[in-house]
Amino acid sequence: MTSKAWRKLGRIYCPSGELDWAQHSFMTPVPLQVSADTIRIYGGMRDSKGISRIGWIEVDRARPTVLRDVGSMPVIALGDPGMFDDNGMILGDLLRLEDGRIWMYYIGFQLVQQVKFLAFTGLAESSDGGLSFQRLQKHPILDRAEQAPFINALHSILPVENGYRAWISCGQRWQDIGGRVFPQYNCWTVTSPDGIHFDMETATPTLDVTGDEYRIGRPRANRTTDGYEMRVTSDTLAKQYATFLAKSSDGVNWTRTTVEELPRGEAGDWDDEMTCYPARIDTDQGESYLFYNGNNMGETGVGVAVLDGAP
């Protein structure tokens, strides 16, 4: 009997410089099915200074390598000068509410003098189907905490009994590798009664680094028939990015597997150095896709894999 496996379909999109605000990259993709035949993928695209703004592309649901449309404007403006999101933002997650509104959790970046950056989580809302978003508040919903003095980044959130459970990356320190400084972080989970207020004193660690890894993050959790699965991206001191699958019965206690679902591409391919930041979507019509980034954390764009086979 054939087992299920992810099959790469190829790259979908990478900005080619036609938009001032989107010169290159498509980072941390988050897919959302917006109609019976269309999937919209949100991601961070960089300008000539490297500042990321959140935009979107749309693909054919049944043929997800077929690009249908590219948004001409960011869905949300940068924060005001001095705010936590004044120097760029990337996607965390999207949450569709029962009344049709869409909440967007995003990670905002701010430059400071003594370290490379700070990154905390903001929340914005859309009432037009996800074409534009307005902040629910100007300050972060996940700010500095004991476990997260430099980075407190929400990457997935799901409704649970009595509220919501989020999976987050918490950055505690910095690592010098070959004269360059990189943030160290690991994975935690925290609940909220309303999706807005989070008590970090109740946060629980889920996955930490192993071996020669110095950071592991972007936890993307999905429900399964017997619990949860989560995909994480790790980086080693040798700068080898890789994604791994973890499983849990309760969303808190995780078993990390050695499965690398998306191996690197052949030499010269857009993803020959890394495949990272995968995000799963199960369509209303029954397909399962992983949208993921290629080299240099998305500088070469976004691609897709499909789940083939039967249990």
Sine and cosine of phi, psi and omega as CSV:
sin_phi,cos_phi,sin_psi,cos_psi,sin_omega,cos_omega
0.00,0.00,0.70,-0.72,-0.05,-1.00
-0.95,0.30,0.73,-0.69,0.07,-1.00
-1.00,-0.03,0.37,-0.93,0.00,-1.00
-0.97,0.23,0.60,-0.80,0.03,-1.00
-0.44,-0.90,0.45,-0.89,0.05,-1.00
-1.00,0.08,0.75,-0.66,0.02,-1.00
-0.89,-0.45,0.85,-0.52,0.01,-1.00
-0.91,0.41,0.70,-0.71,0.07,-1.00
-0.97,-0.23,-0.31,0.95,0.04,-1.00
0.85,-0.53,0.08,-1.00,0.02,-1.00
-0.97,0.26,0.59,-0.81,0.02,-1.00
-0.98,-0.19,-0.75,0.67,-0.21,-0.98
-0.34,-0.94,0.58,-0.82,0.23,-0.97
-0.52,-0.85,0.76,-0.65,0.01,-1.00
-0.82,0.57,0.62,-0.78,-0.04,-1.00
-0.93,-0.38,0.18,0.98,0.10,-1.00
0.99,-0.15,0.09,1.00,-0.03,-1.00
-0.97,0.25,-0.32,0.95,0.03,-1.00
-0.94,-0.35,0.73,-0.69,-0.04,-1.00
-0.85,0.53,-0.62,0.78,-0.09,-1.00
-1.00,0.06,-0.15,0.99,-0.04,-1.00
-0.74,-0.68,0.97,0.25,-0.03,-1.00
-0.99,0.11,-0.55,0.84,0.00,-1.00
-0.31,-0.95,0.22,-0.98,0.10,-1.00
0.97,0.25,0.48,-0.87,0.18,-0.98
-0.53,-0.85,0.99,-0.10,-0.24,-0.97
-0.97,-0.23,0.46,-0.89,0.06,-1.00
0.66,0.75,0.92,0.39,-0.04,-1.00
-0.91,0.42,0.60,-0.80,0.11,-0.99
-0.73,-0.69,0.92,-0.38,-0.03,-1.00
-1.00,0.04,0.50,-0.87,0.05,-1.00
-0.58,-0.81,0.83,-0.56,0.07,-1.00
-0.98,0.21,0.86,-0.51,-0.09,-1.00
-0.96,-0.29,-0.20,0.98,0.09,-1.00
-0.34,-0.94,0.03,-1.00,-0.03,-1.00
-0.88,0.47,-0.45,0.89,-0.08,-1.00
-0.84,-0.54,0.23,0.97,-0.08,-1.00
-0.68,-0.74,0.73,-0.68,0.17,-0.98
-0.92,-0.38,0.78,-0.62,0.09,-1.00
-0.98,-0.21,0.73,-0.68,-0.02,-1.00
-0.90,-0.44,0.86,-0.52,0.04,-1.00
-1.00,-0.08,0.55,-0.83,0.02,-1.00
-0.27,-0.96,0.22,-0.98,0.02,-1.00
-1.00,-0.06,0.80,-0.60,0.00,-1.00
-0.87,-0.49,0.67,-0.74,-0.15,-0.99
-0.99,-0.14,0.57,-0.82,0.12,-0.99
-1.00,0.01,-0.15,-0.99,-0.09,-1.00
-0.92,0.40,-0.33,0.95,0.03,-1.00
-1.00,-0.07,-0.01,1.00,-0.01,-1.00
1.00,0.04,0.12,0.99,0.00,-1.00
-0.99,0.13,0.78,-0.63,-0.08,-1.00
-0.99,-0.11,0.70,-0.72,0.15,-0.99
-0.82,-0.58,0.45,-0.89,-0.09,-1.00
-1.00,0.00,0.84,-0.55,0.10,-1.00
-0.76,-0.64,-0.27,-0.96,-0.04,-1.00
-0.49,-0.87,0.36,-0.93,0.21,-0.98
-0.77,-0.64,0.34,-0.94,0.08,-1.00
-0.83,-0.56,0.65,-0.76,-0.01,-1.00
-0.79,-0.61,0.33,-0.95,0.07,-1.00
-0.94,0.35,0.77,-0.64,-0.06,-1.00
-0.86,0.50,-0.70,0.71,-0.06,-1.00
-0.99,0.17,-0.39,0.92,0.01,-1.00
-0.75,-0.66,0.98,0.20,-0.23,-0.97
-0.95,0.32,-0.09,1.00,0.14,-0.99
-1.00,0.07,-0.10,1.00,0.02,-1.00
-1.00,0.06,0.94,-0.35,-0.02,-1.00
-0.99,0.17,0.82,-0.57,-0.02,-1.00
-0.99,-0.16,-0.61,0.79,-0.10,-1.00
-0.35,-0.94,0.41,-0.91,0.08,-1.00
-0.75,-0.66,0.80,-0.60,0.02,-1.00
-0.89,0.45,0.67,-0.74,-0.07,-1.00
-1.00,0.04,-0.23,0.97,-0.05,-1.00
-0.70,-0.72,0.46,-0.89,0.13,-0.99
-0.88,0.47,0.47,-0.88,-0.02,-1.00
-0.99,0.13,-0.22,0.98,0.02,-1.00
-0.47,-0.88,0.60,-0.80,-0.01,-1.00
-0.98,0.18,0.35,-0.94,0.13,-0.99
-0.88,0.47,0.40,-0.92,0.05,-1.00
-0.92,0.39,0.31,-0.95,0.05,-1.00
-0.88,0.47,0.45,-0.89,0.03,-1.00
-0.80,0.60,0.75,-0.66,-0.01,-1.00
1.00,-0.06,-0.19,0.98,0.02,-1.00
-0.99,0.11,0.19,-0.98,-0.11,-0.99
-0.92,0.38,-0.28,0.96,-0.06,-1.00
-0.86,-0.52,0.54,0.84,-0.06,-1.00
-1.00,0.07,-0.12,0.99,-0.05,-1.00
-0.81,-0.58,0.52,0.85,0.09,-1.00
0.85,-0.52,0.25,-0.97,0.00,-1.00
-0.39,-0.92,0.48,-0.88,0.12,-0.99
-0.78,-0.63,0.21,-0.98,-0.04,-1.00
-0.97,0.24,0.63,-0.78,0.23,-0.97
-0.97,-0.22,-0.96,0.29,0.02,-1.00
-0.37,-0.93,0.23,-0.97,0.07,-1.00
-0.86,-0.51,0.64,-0.77,-0.01,-1.00
-0.74,-0.67,0.91,-0.42,0.01,-1.00
-1.00,0.03,0.85,-0.53,-0.03,-1.00
-1.00,0.07,0.29,-0.96,-0.07,-1.00
-0.89,0.45,-0.49,0.87,-0.02,-1.00
-1.00,0.05,0.11,0.99,0.05,-1.00
0.99,-0.15,-0.28,0.96,0.07,-1.00
-0.92,0.40,0.41,-0.91,0.04,-1.00
-0.83,-0.55,0.79,-0.61,0.12,-0.99
-0.99,-0.10,0.68,-0.74,0.05,-1.00
-0.89,-0.46,0.90,-0.44,0.12,-0.99
-1.00,-0.03,0.82,-0.58,-0.06,-1.00
-0.72,-0.69,0.38,-0.92,0.02,-1.00
-0.97,-0.26,0.86,-0.50,0.02,-1.00
-0.99,-0.15,0.58,-0.82,-0.04,-1.00
-0.91,-0.41,0.63,-0.77,0.05,-1.00
-0.72,-0.70,0.71,-0.70,0.03,-1.00
-1.00,0.08,0.66,-0.75,0.07,-1.00
-0.70,-0.71,0.17,-0.99,-0.16,-0.99
-0.99,0.15,-0.66,0.75,-0.21,-0.98
-1.00,0.04,-0.34,0.94,0.08,-1.00
-0.75,-0.66,0.11,-0.99,-0.13,-0.99
-0.91,0.40,-0.71,0.71,0.01,-1.00
-0.21,-0.98,0.17,-0.99,0.23,-0.97
-0.89,-0.46,0.51,-0.86,-0.04,-1.00
-0.59,-0.81,0.89,-0.46,-0.01,-1.00
-0.72,-0.69,0.21,-0.98,-0.21,-0.98
-0.99,-0.16,0.78,-0.62,0.11,-0.99
-0.94,-0.35,0.18,-0.98,-0.01,-1.00
-0.70,-0.71,0.77,-0.64,0.04,-1.00
-0.76,-0.65,0.31,-0.95,-0.10,-0.99
-0.76,-0.64,0.60,-0.80,0.07,-1.00
-0.87,-0.50,0.70,-0.72,0.11,-0.99
-0.90,-0.43,0.16,0.99,0.00,-1.00
-0.86,-0.51,0.53,0.85,0.05,-1.00
0.98,0.19,0.25,0.97,0.06,-1.00
1.00,-0.10,0.20,0.98,0.03,-1.00
-0.99,0.13,-0.43,0.90,0.06,-1.00
-0.51,-0.86,0.45,-0.89,-0.05,-1.00
-0.73,-0.68,0.55,-0.83,0.08,-1.00
-0.84,-0.55,0.66,-0.75,-0.01,-1.00
-0.88,0.47,0.66,-0.75,0.14,-0.99
-0.98,0.17,-0.42,0.91,0.11,-0.99
-0.37,-0.93,0.43,-0.90,-0.05,-1.00
-0.98,0.19,-0.43,0.90,-0.04,-1.00
-1.00,-0.09,0.28,-0.96,-0.08,-1.00
-0.92,0.40,0.48,-0.88,0.18,-0.98
-1.00,0.01,-0.38,0.93,0.17,-0.99
-0.83,-0.56,0.96,-0.28,-0.11,-0.99
-0.93,-0.37,-0.24,-0.97,0.04,-1.00
-0.80,0.60,0.62,-0.78,0.07,-1.00
-0.51,-0.86,0.21,-0.98,-0.01,-1.00
-0.83,0.56,-0.64,0.77,0.00,-1.00
-0.99,0.12,-0.20,0.98,-0.17,-0.98
-0.62,-0.79,0.90,0.43,-0.03,-1.00
-0.95,0.32,-0.39,0.92,-0.05,-1.00
-0.90,-0.43,-0.55,0.83,-0.04,-1.00
-0.68,-0.74,0.77,-0.63,0.14,-0.99
-0.65,-0.76,1.00,-0.02,-0.24,-0.97
-0.87,-0.50,0.89,-0.46,0.07,-1.00
-0.99,0.13,0.78,-0.62,-0.03,-1.00
-0.87,-0.49,-0.24,0.97,0.13,-0.99
-0.34,-0.94,0.51,-0.86,-0.01,-1.00
-0.51,-0.86,0.66,-0.75,0.00,-1.00
-0.69,-0.73,0.55,-0.84,0.13,-0.99
-0.92,0.40,0.66,-0.75,0.10,-1.00
-0.69,-0.72,0.05,-1.00,0.04,-1.00
-0.86,0.51,0.76,-0.64,0.03,-1.00
0.93,0.36,0.43,0.90,0.09,-1.00
0.61,-0.79,-0.76,-0.64,-0.10,-0.99
-0.65,-0.76,0.48,-0.88,0.16,-0.99
-0.87,-0.50,0.74,-0.67,0.02,-1.00
-0.89,-0.45,0.49,-0.87,0.08,-1.00
-0.89,-0.46,0.79,-0.61,-0.23,-0.97
-0.73,-0.68,0.34,-0.94,0.16,-0.99
-0.96,-0.27,0.75,-0.66,0.01,-1.00
-0.88,-0.48,0.83,-0.56,-0.02,-1.00
-0.98,-0.22,0.83,-0.56,-0.11,-0.99
-0.94,-0.34,-0.38,0.93,-0.09,-1.00
-0.32,-0.95,-0.10,-0.99,-0.07,-1.00
-0.79,-0.61,0.50,-0.87,-0.07,-1.00
-0.84,-0.55,0.82,-0.58,0.08,-1.00
-1.00,0.05,0.87,-0.49,0.03,-1.00
-0.79,-0.61,0.95,-0.32,0.02,-1.00
0.87,0.49,0.55,0.83,0.01,-1.00
1.00,0.04,-0.03,1.00,0.08,-1.00
-0.93,-0.38,0.57,-0.82,-0.07,-1.00
-0.97,-0.25,0.76,-0.64,-0.02,-1.00
-0.81,-0.59,0.55,-0.84,0.01,-1.00
-0.97,0.26,0.64,-0.77,0.14,-0.99
-0.99,-0.12,0.70,-0.71,0.04,-1.00
-0.45,-0.89,0.28,-0.96,0.07,-1.00
-0.58,-0.81,-0.06,-1.00,-0.20,-0.98
-0.96,-0.29,0.66,-0.75,0.01,-1.00
-0.70,-0.71,0.16,-0.99,0.15,-0.99
-0.71,-0.71,0.51,-0.86,-0.02,-1.00
-0.49,-0.87,0.53,-0.85,0.00,-1.00
-0.96,-0.27,0.25,-0.97,0.01,-1.00
-0.53,-0.85,0.63,-0.78,0.04,-1.00
-0.96,0.28,-0.40,0.92,-0.13,-0.99
-0.72,-0.70,0.03,1.00,-0.05,-1.00
0.99,0.16,0.04,1.00,-0.04,-1.00
-0.87,-0.49,-0.66,0.75,-0.08,-1.00
-0.96,-0.27,0.82,-0.57,-0.04,-1.00
-0.81,-0.59,0.72,-0.70,0.04,-1.00
-0.98,-0.22,0.98,-0.21,-0.07,-1.00
-0.92,0.38,-0.26,0.96,0.07,-1.00
-0.92,0.39,-0.31,0.95,0.02,-1.00
-0.98,-0.17,0.04,1.00,-0.03,-1.00
-0.91,0.41,0.56,-0.83,-0.06,-1.00
-0.84,-0.54,0.75,-0.67,0.07,-1.00
-0.93,0.36,0.59,-0.81,-0.02,-1.00
-0.88,-0.47,-0.85,0.52,-0.02,-1.00
-0.76,-0.65,0.68,-0.73,0.03,-1.00
-0.84,-0.54,0.15,-0.99,-0.01,-1.00
-0.93,0.36,0.43,-0.90,0.10,-0.99
-0.70,-0.71,0.33,-0.94,0.06,-1.00
0.85,0.53,-0.76,-0.65,-0.02,-1.00
-1.00,-0.09,0.27,0.96,0.11,-0.99
-0.95,0.32,0.54,-0.84,0.11,-0.99
-0.85,-0.52,-0.14,0.99,0.09,-1.00
-0.43,-0.90,0.54,-0.84,0.09,-1.00
-0.56,-0.83,0.76,-0.65,-0.12,-0.99
-0.28,-0.96,-0.36,-0.93,-0.16,-0.99
0.72,0.70,0.84,0.54,0.01,-1.00
-0.94,0.33,0.89,-0.46,0.02,-1.00
-0.92,-0.38,0.96,-0.29,-0.09,-1.00
-0.99,-0.17,0.61,-0.79,0.09,-1.00
-0.71,-0.70,0.49,-0.87,0.12,-0.99
-0.98,0.21,0.52,-0.86,0.11,-0.99
-0.80,-0.60,0.01,-1.00,-0.02,-1.00
-0.92,0.40,-0.40,0.92,-0.03,-1.00
-0.83,-0.55,0.38,0.92,0.03,-1.00
0.55,-0.84,-0.87,-0.49,-0.06,-1.00
-0.65,-0.76,0.43,-0.90,0.25,-0.97
-0.81,-0.59,0.44,-0.90,-0.02,-1.00
-0.58,-0.81,0.67,-0.75,0.07,-1.00
-0.93,-0.36,0.73,-0.68,-0.03,-1.00
-0.77,-0.64,0.41,-0.91,0.05,-1.00
-0.89,-0.46,0.76,-0.65,0.00,-1.00
-0.88,-0.47,0.30,-0.95,0.04,-1.00
-0.69,-0.73,0.61,-0.79,-0.03,-1.00
-0.94,-0.33,0.18,-0.98,0.05,-1.00
-0.88,0.47,-0.40,0.92,0.08,-1.00
-1.00,0.06,0.10,0.99,0.02,-1.00
0.88,0.48,0.77,0.64,0.08,-1.00
-0.94,-0.34,0.99,-0.17,0.06,-1.00
-0.96,0.29,0.62,-0.79,0.08,-1.00
-0.41,-0.91,0.47,-0.88,0.05,-1.00
-0.94,-0.35,0.57,-0.82,-0.04,-1.00
-0.71,-0.71,0.41,-0.91,0.04,-1.00
-0.98,-0.21,0.69,-0.72,0.11,-0.99
-0.80,-0.60,0.41,-0.91,-0.04,-1.00
-0.74,-0.68,0.49,-0.87,-0.05,-1.00
-0.45,-0.89,0.53,-0.85,0.09,-1.00
-1.00,0.01,-0.38,0.93,-0.11,-0.99
-0.81,-0.59,-0.05,1.00,-0.01,-1.00
0.99,0.12,-0.04,1.00,-0.03,-1.00
-0.92,-0.39,-0.76,0.65,-0.03,-1.00
-0.99,-0.15,0.88,-0.47,-0.15,-0.99
-0.89,-0.45,0.57,-0.82,0.16,-0.99
-0.93,-0.36,0.90,-0.44,-0.01,-1.00
-0.99,0.11,0.75,-0.66,0.04,-1.00
-0.99,-0.10,0.14,-0.99,0.08,-1.00
-0.99,-0.11,0.17,0.99,-0.06,-1.00
-0.96,0.28,0.84,-0.54,0.19,-0.98
-0.97,-0.23,0.98,-0.18,-0.14,-0.99
-0.94,0.33,-0.44,0.90,-0.07,-1.00
-0.83,-0.56,1.00,0.04,0.02,-1.00
-0.91,0.42,0.39,-0.92,0.02,-1.00
-0.89,0.46,0.42,-0.91,0.01,-1.00
-0.97,0.23,0.04,-1.00,0.05,-1.00
-0.94,0.34,0.35,-0.94,0.01,-1.00
-0.80,0.60,0.77,-0.64,-0.01,-1.00
1.00,-0.07,-0.21,0.98,0.04,-1.00
-0.96,0.27,0.27,-0.96,-0.01,-1.00
-0.92,0.39,-0.32,0.95,-0.02,-1.00
-0.83,-0.56,0.57,0.82,-0.04,-1.00
-0.98,0.19,-0.26,0.97,0.02,-1.00
-0.98,-0.18,-0.51,0.86,0.01,-1.00
-0.28,-0.96,0.51,-0.86,0.28,-0.96
-0.85,-0.53,0.79,-0.62,-0.15,-0.99
-0.51,-0.86,0.25,-0.97,0.11,-0.99
0.83,0.56,0.72,0.69,0.00,-1.00
-0.94,0.35,0.58,-0.81,0.05,-1.00
-0.73,-0.69,0.83,-0.55,-0.06,-1.00
-1.00,-0.01,0.58,-0.82,0.19,-0.98
-0.68,-0.73,0.70,-0.71,0.12,-0.99
-0.94,-0.33,0.92,-0.40,-0.11,-0.99
-0.96,0.26,0.30,-0.95,0.05,-1.00
-0.89,0.45,-0.38,0.92,-0.03,-1.00
-1.00,-0.04,-0.06,1.00,0.14,-0.99
0.95,-0.32,-0.10,1.00,0.05,-1.00
-0.98,0.20,0.43,-0.90,0.12,-0.99
-0.81,-0.58,0.79,-0.61,-0.02,-1.00
-0.80,-0.61,0.49,-0.87,0.23,-0.97
-0.90,-0.43,0.88,-0.48,0.14,-0.99
-0.99,-0.11,0.72,-0.69,-0.14,-0.99
-0.53,-0.85,0.26,-0.96,0.01,-1.00
-0.99,-0.16,0.38,-0.92,0.05,-1.00
-0.97,-0.24,-0.62,-0.78,-0.18,-0.98
-0.86,0.51,0.50,-0.87,0.06,-1.00
0.80,0.61,0.71,0.71,0.12,-0.99
0.87,0.50,0.56,0.83,0.08,-1.00
0.95,-0.32,0.04,1.00,0.02,-1.00
-0.88,0.47,-0.51,0.86,-0.01,-1.00
-1.00,-0.07,0.12,0.99,0.16,-0.99
0.95,-0.33,-0.32,-0.95,-0.10,-1.00
-0.81,-0.58,0.64,-0.76,0.05,-1.00
-0.76,-0.65,-0.11,-0.99,-0.09,-1.00
-0.56,-0.83,0.54,-0.84,0.15,-0.99
-0.79,-0.61,0.46,-0.89,-0.02,-1.00
-0.89,-0.45,0.55,-0.84,0.04,-1.00
-1.00,0.06,0.89,-0.46,-0.03,-1.00
-0.97,-0.26,0.30,-0.95,0.18,-0.98
1.00,-0.03,-0.06,-1.00,-0.04,-1.00
-0.71,-0.70,0.42,-0.91,0.00,-1.00
-0.91,0.42,0.00,0.00,0.00,0.00
